[in-house]
Amino acid sequence: MFTFLKKLFGNGIQEKTLELLRQQATILDVRTVGEFKQGHVQGSVNIPLDQLRGQLSKLKKQNKPIVACCATGRRSGLAADMLRQSGIEAMNGGSWQAVARLHRHITTTPKPI
């Protein structure tokens, strides 16, 4: 099974993203509101990058890891750095489409008995 996941999703970042999603991480989409409305990961939170600094204390209070995403991974990388500097466990999940695929995998894979 793990080998299958490696082939499907690759190594490193995607494995860490899967791990955090399994831990019920908050999915933070840092694209603009307009971009978010055009499509996003089900259940994700939209805080545009230029507004993130003002929301850090609210995110910190959630006491949950965060997987940041955007259109390409550039803005979410900046967001993940900002979150980590504020003491929040965070990682750059890359594009919202990549995170959506991983999220669907987590929500559709049957749990072992």
C-alpha positions in Angstrom: 0.0 0.0 0.0 2.7 2.5 0.9 4.6 1.7 -2.3 1.4 2.4 -4.2 1.1 5.8 -2.5 4.7 6.6 -3.3 4.1 5.9 -7.0 0.8 7.8 -6.9 1.9 10.9 -4.9 5.7 10.8 -4.9 8.0 11.2 -1.8 8.8 13.9 0.7 6.4 16.8 0.6 3.3 14.8 -0.5 3.9 12.2 2.2 4.2 14.9 4.9 1.0 16.6 3.5 -0.8 13.2 3.6 0.3 12.8 7.2 -0.9 16.2 8.2 -4.2 15.8 6.4 -4.7 12.5 8.3 -4.2 14.6 11.5 -7.0 16.8 10.5 -4.8 19.7 9.6 -6.4 23.0 8.5 -6.1 23.5 4.8 -5.3 27.2 4.3 -5.8 28.6 0.8 -3.9 31.9 0.5 -5.2 32.9 -3.0 -7.4 35.9 -3.5 -11.1 35.6 -2.7 -11.8 35.6 -6.5 -9.4 32.8 -7.2 -10.9 30.8 -4.2 -14.4 31.2 -5.6 -13.3 29.7 -8.9 -12.4 26.4 -7.1 -10.9 25.2 -3.9 -10.3 22.2 -1.6 -13.5 21.1 0.1 -13.4 22.4 3.7 -10.4 24.7 3.2 -10.2 28.2 4.7 -9.4 31.2 2.5 -7.2 33.9 3.9 -5.4 35.8 1.2 -1.7 36.0 1.7 -1.8 39.8 2.1 -4.2 39.4 5.0 -2.5 36.5 6.7 -0.4 38.4 9.2 -3.5 39.8 10.8 -5.0 36.3 11.2 -2.0 34.6 12.8 -3.2 34.8 16.4 -6.6 33.2 15.3 -4.8 30.4 13.5 -2.5 29.8 16.4 -5.4 29.4 18.8 -6.7 26.5 16.7 -3.7 24.5 17.8 -3.8 22.5 14.6 -1.2 21.9 11.9 -1.8 23.9 8.7 -1.3 22.8 5.1 -1.1 26.0 3.0 -1.9 26.0 -0.7 -2.4 28.4 -3.6 -2.3 28.4 -7.4 1.3 27.2 -7.8 2.9 26.8 -4.4 4.8 30.1 -4.4 2.4 32.1 -2.2 1.7 29.1 0.0 5.4 28.7 0.5 5.6 32.3 1.8 2.6 31.6 4.0 4.0 28.4 5.5 7.3 30.3 6.3 5.3 33.1 8.0 3.2 30.5 10.0 6.3 28.6 11.1 8.0 31.8 12.2 4.9 32.4 14.4 5.2 29.0 16.1 2.5 27.3 14.0 3.2 23.8 12.6 2.8 24.5 8.8 3.9 23.2 5.5 3.6 24.2 1.9 1.2 21.8 0.2 1.7 23.4 -3.2 -1.1 24.0 -5.6 -4.7 23.7 -4.4 -5.3 21.0 -7.0 -2.5 18.9 -5.6 -3.8 19.3 -2.1 -7.4 18.5 -3.3 -6.1 15.2 -4.8 -4.5 14.2 -1.5 -7.5 15.3 0.5 -9.8 13.2 -1.7 -7.5 10.3 -1.2 -7.7 10.7 2.6 -11.5 11.0 2.6 -12.2 8.2 0.1 -9.7 5.5 1.3 -11.4 3.0 3.6 -10.0 2.8 7.1 -8.6 -0.6 8.2 -10.8 -2.6 10.6 
